[in-house]
Amino acid sequence: MNQLFIRERAGVWNSYDTTIAIAYLIQSKFQHIDLLKVLREHNEDLYAYYYYGCRRSFIHQIKGERENRLLRCIESDGKATFLYFMSLCEKNRSNYLGSYAYYKNFFDRISADMAFKSGRDGGCKRPNYKGYYKEKAFCSLYQGIDDSEEIIKKAHELRNANPLSHSSAGLIDDNSSSASLKDIHKKLDYLVDEYSKNNGL
């Protein structure tokens, strides 16, 4: 550890030093304040990751009732969490095709989770993930929510035109595909929010 500080004072800090510092900080549960200051000097992005993601659970940042309903719906469904996380990662990279591919799969999965939690799937002992991929199943589940059929139809059209999900790859030729994907993402969010709210989830 002393060698790291010597190298930092000598102005010869490099990426290997950063790697060693990160390994040490993880093992010490980020308790070394002086080393964190050095990390901040040499890599602000890594420090920001520590500051926002490692000091305490990110869950404390989720305060709204909508977000809490979402968390209750996916509860112990690690795959849904993964799909949602990957959707956010791709969105942050402005990769809207990738983001939508992950998000549509998340939507399919959380729909099955919500159907199970609301008792809609009858005597199933677990969510029926294989039952939620066709338009008809979604239209039935979200029936009664304004514009649900139109939203679901559009969501499936965009999924089938997405080169990451379907070989037709129609979105490649569409100059406004990013705007369409962002718009349908919001509308699918609306369906999830309305269903979870209406069913007390």
N, C-alpha and C positions, 0 to 999 in steps of 0.2 A: 504494500500500500504506500509506503514511504517513497518508493521509486516512482510511483505515479505522480506524486506531488513534486518530486524533483524534476521530472520531465516536463510537467506543466509550467513550473517556474522558469525552466530553461527555454521554454518556447518550442519544444520539439514534440509536443503532443500529437499523436496520430490516431488513425482509426483502430489500431490494435489496442491502444490505451483505452479508447472509448469502450471497446468490447470487454476488456478486463474490468473496467469500472462498472459496467452494467452487470456483469456476472457477480461482482462483489455486492453491489447494491441489492440485487434480487435476493442473494443469500442472507443479507443482513436486514431484509425487510425495509430497505430504504431508510435506514436509521443514521447514515453517515452524512450529516449536514454539509460539511466542507466538501466532500466528494460530489454531492449534488450541485453545489455552487460551481464546481469545475465543469461538470457535465453541462450545466446551463450555459456556461461561457463558450463551450465548444460545439454544442449541438442543441439548439433551442427546441427543435421539434421533438427530440427524445425527452427533453426535460418537460415539455408540455404534455407528452404522453404519460410520464410519471405523475405530473401534477393533477391531471384530470382523470387518469385511469388507474393509478396504482396506490395513491394515498389512502383511498377508501373505495368501497364498492360504488360503481357508477349508478347503481339503482337509486341512490339518494337524490340524483338529479331528476328523477322521474316523479313529478308531483301531481300532474293532472289526473282527473278521474278517468279520462279516456285512456291514458297510458296505463293506469292501474287495471282497467278492465282488460286491456290487451294482455297484460302480464298474467292476469287471472285465467284468461282463455287458453294461453299456451302453457301455463304453469310448468309442468315437468316435461313438456315436449321439446327436447333438445334439438331435434331436427328443424322444427319451426323457428326456434331461436337462431339457429345457424343460417337458415335461408334468409331471415329478416336482416341479420347482421351482414351477410354477403351482399344483399340488395343495397344496404346503406354504403358499404365499401365501394361498390361499383358506381353508385350515384355520386359519391364524393370525388371519384375519378372522372366524372362526366361521361361515363360509359352507360348510356341510357338503355342500350340493347341488353347489356349484361344485367343491369339493375332490374329491368322489367322481367327478364327471364327468371331471376331469383324471386322477385316479388310475386309474380303470378303463381309460382310454386308454393310460396308462403301463403298466399291467399287461399289456394286450394286446400292446403293443410289446416290452416286455422278455421276454415269453414267446417271441416270435419270435426275439429276440436270443439267448436261451438255447437254443432249439431248434437254431439255426444253430451256435452255439459247441459244443454237445454232439454235433453230427454227426447229429442226429435227422432233419434235412431232406434227408438224402442228398447228392446232388451239387449242391445249390444253391450259387451263387457269392456270395450275399448273403442276409441274413435275408428270409424270406417274410412280410412284414407283412400282405399281403392274405389269407394263410392262417389268421390268428389273430384271428377275431372271432366264430366260432360256438362254442357250448357243446361240441359234439362234439370239435373240435380241442383245446380246453383239457383236456377229460376224458382224452383220449388222452395228451396231453403230461404231465399231472400224475398219471397212473395209478400206483397203488402208494403214494401219499402219503395218510395217514389223512384221511378226511373230504373228500377233494378234490372228488369229484362233488357232494356236498352244498354245499360252499363255492362252487363254480363256478355251480351252479344258482341259488343265492341272489344271487350277484354279478350275474348276468344279469337276474334279476327286478328287482333294485334299479336297474340301469342302465335297464331298460325302463320303470321307473316314475318315473325322474328327469326332471323337466320340461326340464332343460338338454340331455337326450340323446334324449328320446322324447316324442311328442305325447300319450301316455296320461296322463302327469303325475300318476300315482297317489300319489306321495309328498307332494303338496300337502295331501292330506286326512289324512295319517298323522301323528299327534301324537308318535310315537316315532321318526320317521324319522332324526333326528340320531344317536340311539343305535344304530340299525340300520346306518347308514352307517359310523360309527366302528368298529363291531364287524366288519363285513365287510372293511373296509380292513385291520384287523389280521390277519384270516384270509388275505387275499390276500398280505399280506407274508409270512405263514408259508409259503404255497405257494412263493413265489419263493425264500425262504431254504432250504427243504428241497430244492427241485429243484437249486439252484445248489450246495448242499453235497453232495448225493448224486451229482452229476455232475462234481465236482471243478473247478467253474468259478471 
